[in-house]
């Protein structure tokens, strides 16, 4: 196993545990997404502080961000499906696009979109 695999694997494991904790405690979305950002930024700072690892931090950040967003989206989709039952495919596409936007916005700005 190389350094990038170890760092990505550790980061993904931390994010999965964080997500389970978020689900169990029913925390606020902005709190969870803010915590995701702190984890990812911490890993990025570690990589940048250890240039000898020769890892591109932007690649690792992208992998971890996509992993965290996918965890959140899948959980959100499951919850939405349970509430609504069967639905129109176009509504689901619009809803999925909004959920991605919602996660991205909170990650970037730290607050809910208006």
RAMO-V395884 format. One record per helix or strand of 2 or more residues. SS is the DSSP state (@ for helix, = for strand). FROM is the first residue (numbers start at 0). TO is the last residue. Records with the same first field share a line. If there is no record, write none. Layout:
SS->FROM-TO, FROM-TO
This chain:
@->2-24, 28-48, 50-52, 56-83, 88-108
